[in-house]
Amino acid sequence: MNILTHIARLLVAVTFIFSGFVKLVDPLGSAYKFEEYFGADVLNLEFLIPYALQFSVILILAEIMLGVMLLVGYKAKLTVWSLFLITLLFLFLTWYSAYYDKVTDCGCFGDAVKLTPWETFYKNVILIVLVIYLLIRVHDIQPVASDVLAKRVSLVSLILFIGILFYVLRYLPIIDFRPYAVGKNIPEGMMIPEDAEQPVYEDTWIYNVNGEDQVFTTEEKPWNIEGATFVDRKTRTLKEGYVPPIHDFTMENGGEDITDILMAKEKLMLVVAYNLKLTSEAGMSAVKELSERAMEKGYTVYCFSASTQEAYEKVKETFNLDFDLLFCDETTLKTIVRSNPGILILDKGTIKGKWSWRQVESITLD
């Protein structure tokens, strides 16, 4: 095999396998990202939002399987052409996202590796160049051992990946790359170091001078121009400063932020249900029994949701729940736990355990 072809094949295969794997272990994260892309602020394809999870599963399997097939040399022409088409799609989406500043994180590598929109676009530029080279040299791509072995490895890989998808969709991600992973301390994740890099902004001033609106920079000090009248000011971010891993976390009860109080508690259980209208009824029934056990052992229990107090009162009455509601942003709650409802146990802000509602019977309370 041509050495350049071998290098290109390896780079593309590893990139797609890694990209697919970090999403394979957390498919709901990719589904939420699809919902963002389909929304009115980006592609304006809101009718596709209900199918975001299906798109996520298809994309994940396509990415990781194409990477595996390229690596083992199975059906080279089909594989490379498929890689070309999918990379071309990624190239357009990431350019659109970066140029129009629509999505700050494309989710290409899940929560494992964060890239800016332009970094993601340039990554895809490199990928498309490599894939085009592979298209030209596709005759050099041969199975690593034999066609039969390449086929078997591809088939076994597909079965394994589908099994992992079923497991993590039923329970929780098998690897948690998020700042709310078990063992993480939430208050520490919210801290900004004293020497943290500060953001850089640029102000543009619009002043009316002699009956005409004119644009000025700050250095020009338009407010010193005689007779000039202020019209507007626009601020553009030139450089993002340090953003802590956890930056949208609040715990509001009746409009009061009690985050600091609850982060100091030793035994805190949160029933995370980002949207009570979509919450599993079987899940809430299971949580009812768990919450009673927890309160008997001295735990403070809350429902943690982005839904209204009125919506929670209905759920509380239906399932005869004995705990109150805490409000938090929906996106943050989706990030905390990929289950609706999910259970979180904290000790002075440190996450000691995280479970899907389907795992309540396996939860041991101290």
NORRA-V283586 format. One record per residue. N is the residue number from 1. PSI is psi in whole degrees, 0 to 359 (999 if undefined). Layout:
# NORRA-V283586
n->N psi->PSI
n->N psi->PSI
This chain:
# NORRA-V283586
n->1 psi->140
n->2 psi->131
n->3 psi->323
n->4 psi->322
n->5 psi->318
n->6 psi->316
n->7 psi->314
n->8 psi->317
n->9 psi->315
n->10 psi->316
n->11 psi->314
n->12 psi->315
n->13 psi->312
n->14 psi->319
n->15 psi->314
n->16 psi->323
n->17 psi->315
n->18 psi->313
n->19 psi->318
n->20 psi->321
n->21 psi->315
n->22 psi->340
n->23 psi->332
n->24 psi->322
n->25 psi->353
n->26 psi->65
n->27 psi->333
n->28 psi->328
n->29 psi->319
n->30 psi->324
n->31 psi->318
n->32 psi->325
n->33 psi->322
n->34 psi->320
n->35 psi->321
n->36 psi->316
n->37 psi->320
n->38 psi->346
n->39 psi->169
n->40 psi->334
n->41 psi->348
n->42 psi->271
n->43 psi->349
n->44 psi->47
n->45 psi->54
n->46 psi->337
n->47 psi->345
n->48 psi->350
n->49 psi->319
n->50 psi->343
n->51 psi->16
n->52 psi->319
n->53 psi->319
n->54 psi->317
n->55 psi->319
n->56 psi->311
n->57 psi->315
n->58 psi->315
n->59 psi->316
n->60 psi->311
n->61 psi->321
n->62 psi->313
n->63 psi->305
n->64 psi->325
n->65 psi->322
n->66 psi->323
n->67 psi->315
n->68 psi->314
n->69 psi->322
n->70 psi->320
n->71 psi->317
n->72 psi->350
n->73 psi->34
n->74 psi->126
n->75 psi->66
n->76 psi->312
n->77 psi->312
n->78 psi->316
n->79 psi->311
n->80 psi->320
n->81 psi->322
n->82 psi->319
n->83 psi->321
n->84 psi->313
n->85 psi->317
n->86 psi->324
n->87 psi->324
n->88 psi->319
n->89 psi->314
n->90 psi->321
n->91 psi->315
n->92 psi->313
n->93 psi->318
n->94 psi->326
n->95 psi->314
n->96 psi->316
n->97 psi->317
n->98 psi->314
n->99 psi->319
n->100 psi->5
n->101 psi->50
n->102 psi->318
n->103 psi->125
n->104 psi->336
n->105 psi->116
n->106 psi->343
n->107 psi->19
n->108 psi->326
n->109 psi->34
n->110 psi->221
n->111 psi->4
n->112 psi->317
n->113 psi->124
n->114 psi->128
n->115 psi->148
n->116 psi->162
n->117 psi->318
n->118 psi->324
n->119 psi->320
n->120 psi->319
n->121 psi->313
n->122 psi->326
n->123 psi->318
n->124 psi->331
n->125 psi->315
n->126 psi->317
n->127 psi->316
n->128 psi->326
n->129 psi->316
n->130 psi->319
n->131 psi->320
n->132 psi->320
n->133 psi->319
n->134 psi->326
n->135 psi->318
n->136 psi->323
n->137 psi->26
n->138 psi->332
n->139 psi->343
n->140 psi->346
n->141 psi->109
n->142 psi->154
n->143 psi->145
n->144 psi->330
n->145 psi->295
n->146 psi->163
n->147 psi->321
n->148 psi->314
n->149 psi->317
n->150 psi->320
n->151 psi->315
n->152 psi->318
n->153 psi->318
n->154 psi->317
n->155 psi->314
n->156 psi->320
n->157 psi->316
n->158 psi->315
n->159 psi->317
n->160 psi->315
n->161 psi->321
n->162 psi->321
n->163 psi->317
n->164 psi->318
n->165 psi->314
n->166 psi->319
n->167 psi->309
n->168 psi->332
n->169 psi->329
n->170 psi->324
n->171 psi->249
n->172 psi->165
n->173 psi->138
n->174 psi->340
n->175 psi->127
n->176 psi->109
n->177 psi->0
n->178 psi->162
n->179 psi->357
n->180 psi->24
n->181 psi->157
n->182 psi->131
n->183 psi->343
n->184 psi->147
n->185 psi->120
n->186 psi->311
n->187 psi->321
n->188 psi->324
n->189 psi->344
n->190 psi->351
n->191 psi->144
n->192 psi->117
n->193 psi->151
n->194 psi->326
n->195 psi->20
n->196 psi->146
n->197 psi->132
n->198 psi->150
n->199 psi->154
n->200 psi->126
n->201 psi->158
n->202 psi->126
n->203 psi->138
n->204 psi->128
n->205 psi->137
n->206 psi->117
n->207 psi->146
n->208 psi->116
n->209 psi->120
n->210 psi->41
n->211 psi->7
n->212 psi->132
n->213 psi->128
n->214 psi->151
n->215 psi->134
n->216 psi->156
n->217 psi->168
n->218 psi->322
n->219 psi->334
n->220 psi->347
n->221 psi->65
n->222 psi->339
n->223 psi->345
n->224 psi->354
n->225 psi->126
n->226 psi->127
n->227 psi->356
n->228 psi->139
n->229 psi->130
n->230 psi->134
n->231 psi->310
n->232 psi->161
n->233 psi->134
n->234 psi->135
n->235 psi->131
n->236 psi->135
n->237 psi->117
n->238 psi->327
n->239 psi->127
n->240 psi->137
n->241 psi->191
n->242 psi->130
n->243 psi->120
n->244 psi->153
n->245 psi->324
n->246 psi->115
n->247 psi->359
n->248 psi->29
n->249 psi->120
n->250 psi->157
n->251 psi->100
n->252 psi->133
n->253 psi->112
n->254 psi->32
n->255 psi->355
n->256 psi->131
n->257 psi->112
n->258 psi->28
n->259 psi->310
n->260 psi->321
n->261 psi->313
n->262 psi->330
n->263 psi->349
n->264 psi->353
n->265 psi->145
n->266 psi->327
n->267 psi->99
n->268 psi->125
n->269 psi->130
n->270 psi->125
n->271 psi->101
n->272 psi->116
n->273 psi->92
n->274 psi->328
n->275 psi->111
n->276 psi->338
n->277 psi->335
n->278 psi->1
n->279 psi->139
n->280 psi->129
n->281 psi->320
n->282 psi->325
n->283 psi->317
n->284 psi->325
n->285 psi->319
n->286 psi->322
n->287 psi->326
n->288 psi->311
n->289 psi->319
n->290 psi->318
n->291 psi->324
n->292 psi->317
n->293 psi->318
n->294 psi->315
n->295 psi->328
n->296 psi->332
n->297 psi->12
n->298 psi->15
n->299 psi->145
n->300 psi->127
n->301 psi->137
n->302 psi->153
n->303 psi->132
n->304 psi->107
n->305 psi->163
n->306 psi->1
n->307 psi->165
n->308 psi->165
n->309 psi->322
n->310 psi->317
n->311 psi->321
n->312 psi->324
n->313 psi->323
n->314 psi->315
n->315 psi->319
n->316 psi->318
n->317 psi->319
n->318 psi->317
n->319 psi->6
n->320 psi->51
n->321 psi->147
n->322 psi->25
n->323 psi->160
n->324 psi->179
n->325 psi->139
n->326 psi->139
n->327 psi->141
n->328 psi->161
n->329 psi->140
n->330 psi->318
n->331 psi->320
n->332 psi->317
n->333 psi->322
n->334 psi->330
n->335 psi->324
n->336 psi->310
n->337 psi->135
n->338 psi->51
n->339 psi->146
n->340 psi->89
n->341 psi->162
n->342 psi->163
n->343 psi->135
n->344 psi->131
n->345 psi->129
n->346 psi->151
n->347 psi->105
n->348 psi->45
n->349 psi->350
n->350 psi->130
n->351 psi->113
n->352 psi->337
n->353 psi->153
n->354 psi->130
n->355 psi->156
n->356 psi->157
n->357 psi->337
n->358 psi->351
n->359 psi->12
n->360 psi->326
n->361 psi->339
n->362 psi->358
n->363 psi->123
n->364 psi->126
n->365 psi->132
n->366 psi->999
